[in-house]
Amino acid sequence: MEFITQPFGQVRLGEFLLSHLADPQWTLFRAAVAFVKRSGTRYLRQPLRDFSGRASVRISVGIDLYSTSREGLSDLLEATNEGQILVYHNNGPNTFHPKVYLFRSEQRADIIVGSGNLTGGGLFTNYEASLAVSLNLAVSEDGVFLKAAEAALDEWVQPQDGLCYVLTPGFLDQLVASGLVRSEAQLAEMQRAAASQQPPAAAPNAAGAASPDRTVVSTPALFATFPVPLPPTIPTAPALPASDIAQLEPEQEETEGVTAAAAEAVSGTPASVISVLSVDLPVPGSSNEVTITKYIRNAQPEFWGWPLLFAGPDPTTGQYRRNVRIRYGEQVIKAYLLDFPGRKPDGTKASADFRLGSIAPIVADLQQEDDLIVMSLSAEPDVDYLARVVHIVDSEHEQLMNGMQVYSRSRSTKGTYRKFRYVS
């Protein structure tokens, strides 16, 4: 057993993999990794190509968090003509995050499990730690350990519609067209935009031009949402006394604890449960919008597609917009998400909030403040979200409310405030 650290360890993850790929005793290489980029694959391309020509290779790769690049996947494809690369992605908020590497022969197996991905940092220069174990397959305990590791790896390489696909050049093109996988130039632009707190430029469409309405090409959904076991319940923190809330400075934010109860009530599907305000209720001539707030947007950016799926800023209003389709009962509503800046391009003050709009059928069904709108990601092609309304009188209302986080923001120096609740 060996404990491997980097960047200062004598043997880093990259050196471990390179030495094993060059060792002729191994007849099988398997891996499951969260992220892959050319910064890592450039070191392994030729050794992996040579290994794949004489031995078996199967690698499962995640594409969550926009941390796997088109070039990284392309390199793996090119280096494993005789092997198999699989893409694993649960469309919910559950990141595919293992880093497991297995080399095996008839008599031995070496396994390394740690924090390093197939990136330059993960292999060599990041601060990472891994545990390497050498197994003698003639020893029963070692055989049991190997079977447990292989069972996990087997689960992550089983093709399943909506969850796990064999990577081919054509499927890689689909991943890129759908916006799930970006080029390294696009990922670098996203990092620069995040550092400057500005949404990145729109991604090019299939013709190579920036799309004015969306940042990705509209394609059928490739992946679906699969529920996973929920974490244990976290005790809810006590609410702030009203007298304390009244002392908040304008725009100051306070959050309370969140439990898994409300998430469980929506069957594990990634969801946002929004408690509506009196201003959201149906009024003749109203705009049919519901305020979500930037706080909730930032708590669940992937759920809302922020900022990657938004177009903008509008040169006049400074707004960023995403057009979405929401299934509400038997209807599919063409709605939008709008992000309002604190100030418009001309310097005048704006509302500085985040809204869901053009949802007249949903707003029409709201009855009173603290009714809930439950939104979840949709696996249905061409539908982004599913929505339903839960009224205060409904039996599940209390269960949902008990698990919701509370966000309070003072509205004036006199201490009036608005409440926004959600669960993620």
Sequence and secondary structure as in RCSB ss.txt:
>XXXX:A:sequence
MEFITQPFGQVRLGEFLLSHLADPQWTLFRAAVAFVKRSGTRYLRQPLRDFSGRASVRISVGIDLYSTSREGLSD
LLEATNEGQILVYHNNGPNTFHPKVYLFRSEQRADIIVGSGNLTGGGLFTNYEASLAVSLNLAVSEDGVFLKAAE
AALDEWVQPQDGLCYVLTPGFLDQLVASGLVRSEAQLAEMQRAAASQQPPAAAPNAAGAASPDRTVVSTPALFAT
FPVPLPPTIPTAPALPASDIAQLEPEQEETEGVTAAAAEAVSGTPASVISVLSVDLPVPGSSNEVTITKYIRNAQ
PEFWGWPLLFAGPDPTTGQYRRNVRIRYGEQVIKAYLLDFPGRKPDGTKASADFRLGSIAPIVADLQQEDDLIVM
SLSAEPDVDYLARVVHIVDSEHEQLMNGMQVYSRSRSTKGTYRKFRYVS
>XXXX:A:secstr
 EEEEESSSSS HHHHHHHHHT TT  EEEEEES B HHHHHHHHHHHHHHHTTSEEEEEEE GGG SBHHHHHH
HHHH TTSEEEEE  SSS     EEEEEE SSEEEEEEES  BSHIIIIIS EEEEEEEEETTSHHHHHHHHHHH
HHHHHTTS BTBTEEE  HHHHHHHHHHTSSB HHHHHHHHHHHHTT      B TTSSB SS SS      B  
                HHHHTT  TT EEE    SHHHHHTTT  EEEEE  GGGS  TT    EE  HHHHHHS
HHHHTTTTT B   TTT  EEEEEEEEETTEEEEEEEEE  SB TTS B    EEEE  HHHHHT  STT EEEE
EE  STT  EEEEEE TTSTTHHHHHHT EEEEEE STT  EEEEEE  
